[in-house]
């Protein structure tokens, strides 16, 4: 398995001790993830950036089938939380599942595909031993049901408001933060349970396999009303 970690910090924005600890934690996380998913020819870039999960002080995204970026906000006190190791494990696992899905050739950019992709990535976080992420369970049952009903007729849409679904809209209760993540997690969790599959084994499953079961009434979303 050839995974290379690259720290980009030409302006010394990240304190030296934090750099050392984070890189060690990423290496340890990779070793743990390798028990479940092995990827080759992958670059993991670590860089300072202000746009992160404010609750964690870090975030991540898959740039494509060969690169992941992990971002850190050096000014965030949350980077010194004792849970940082778990959060780094969760972030790396999440993005590696996205990479595996991209490499499988099934990834699409409809609302339904994004819900399934994010749901699988969150379930894989759990599979590798990270706690259930807060963004997976950000909605109460009533709100989850409301967003589920909003999503159902839009699953094949490509022109949906992605940022509203995933990140919410400030001061607008119609668009709660992390709705897409929470709905995706509920949907995929139910589907994996019904199929008796771990998340990693579904990395190459077309999103419609999941959403068609939902539309046909073969899935009941955990946490939703009714």
N, C-alpha and C positions, 0 to 999 in steps of 0.2 A: 504494500500500500504506500503510495507516494503522495503524501500531503505535506506541503511546505508552508510554514508560517512566516509571514513577513511583517515586520513592524515599521510603519512609516511615521517618522517623527522628526523631520529635519529641523524644526524650530524648537525642539525640546519642550513640547507642550505637556507631555506626560511625565510626572516625576519618576526618577530612576527606579526606586523601589517598587512603585506600582507597575512599571513596565515589566520588571523581572517577575513579579508575582503573577501578573495576568498571563504572561507567556507560559510560565510553568503550569498554570491552571488550565490553559488551553491544551497543552500537551497531555496533561492528565485526563482531560475530558475526551480527547481524541482516542486515547487508549481504552477508555470505558466504552465509548461509542462503537469502537471496532469489534466488540463482542457481538454486535447486532448488525452493523452496516459497515462495509469496507468499500472505500472509494479510492481510485488512483487518479493521478494527474489533476490534483486539486490544489490551488493556491488559496490560502486564508490570509487576508490582509487585515491588519489591525491599525487603526488610525484614530486620532482625536477628532471629535465632532460634537457640536452642541445638540444636534437632533438625535435624541436617544429616548428610550423609555424613562420617563422622569422617576418612576418608582425604583428603577434599577441603576440608572446612570450609564447604561450601555444598551446596545441594540445590535441588530445584524440584518443583513439581507444577502440574498443570492444574486450575484451579478449575472450569472449564466451558468452553463454546465461545467465551467472550469474555475470559477472564482467565487469566494465568499468574502464579504467585508464585515468585520466586527468593529463597531464604533464605540468609543469611550468619551465621556464628558469629564475631563480632569477636574472641573469645578464642582462636580456633583459629590455631596457627602455620601450618597448611597453606594458609591464604589467601594466604600470601606465597611459596608454591612457584612456581618459574618456569613450571610447567605450568598455572597458573591460567587463562590465556587459552584454552587447549584445553578446560579443564573447563567454563568458562563457555559456550564454543561448543557443547560436547556437551550441557550442561544445557538451553540454550535450544532447540537443535534437537530434543532428545528431547521436550520439552513441546510444542513447536509441532506435532510430528507427532501427538501426542495430541489437540491441538485440531483438527487437520485431520480426524482420525478421528471425533471427536465431531460435527463439522459434517457429516460424510458420512451420519450416521444409522445406521451399521452397528454402533456400539459396543454391547457387551452386558456383562453382569457375571457370566458363568460363569467357571470356572477356565480353560477353553480360550480364551475371549475375552481374558482378562487375559494369558495367556501370549503370545498372538499380538500383542496391542497393545504389550506391553513389548518383545517381540522386534522388531517393526517400528520402534519408537522407537530402539532400540539400533542397528539396522542403518542407520537414517537418520543417527545420529551419525557413523557411518563414511562415509556417502555425502557428507556436507558437509565431510569432511576431518579430523574429530576421530579420535584413536586409539580402537581398540576398548576400551570401558570395562572396568575390572577386574571389575565385577559381571556382565558378560556371560560371563566365563570363570572363574567362581569355583569350579567343581566339577571334580574329576578325572573321568576317564572312567567309572570304576566307580560313583561317586556319581551322576553324570549319568544313567546307565542305570537305577539304582535309583529315582531320582525320576521318571524318564520312565515306568517301569512303574507307579509309584504314581499318576501323573497320568492315565494312559490311561482307566481306568474312571470318572474323575471330571470329564471335560472339560465335560460339560453341567451340572454341579452349580453351584448358586448359593449353597449354604450351606457351602462349603469354608472352611477356616481361612486366610483371605487373608494375615494377617500372618505366619503360620508359613511359608507358601510364599514370600513375598517377602523377609521380613526375618529368618527363622529363629527359633529359640527357644534362648535362652542355655543353654549347657552341655548341650544335647540333640543328640547326633550324628544323631538321626533327622530333625532339621529344620535342615539347614545353612543358613547365611546366604546370601541371594541365589539360592536354588535356583530360584525362579520366573523370575527374570531370566535365569539361565544356560540353563535349559531353553527358555524362550521364544526366546532368541537362537539356540540351536542349531536349533530347529524352524524358525524363520522364515528363517534363513540358508540352510538346506537347500532350503526351498520357493522362495525367491527365485532361488537358483541353478538349480533345476530349471525354473523358468518364464522364466529370463533377464530378470528384472525388477529395476529399482532399487526401493529401499524406498518412495520417495515415490509411485511409481505404484501401489503396493498399499495406500495409505492408506484407500481406500474398499472394500477387499475384505472380505467377511464372514469372520469367523474360521473358520467351518466349512469354507470352501474350503481352508484350510491343514490344519486338524485332520482333516478327512475323508481327505485324501491320506495323512496320517500313519497313521491307523487302518487304511487300506486297504493299507498296506505300500509305498506309492509314494515314501516318504521314508526316508532313512537319516540319523540324526542324527550330525553331525560330532562327534568326541570321545567318543561313547558306545562302550561295549564291544560286541563281537560284530558 
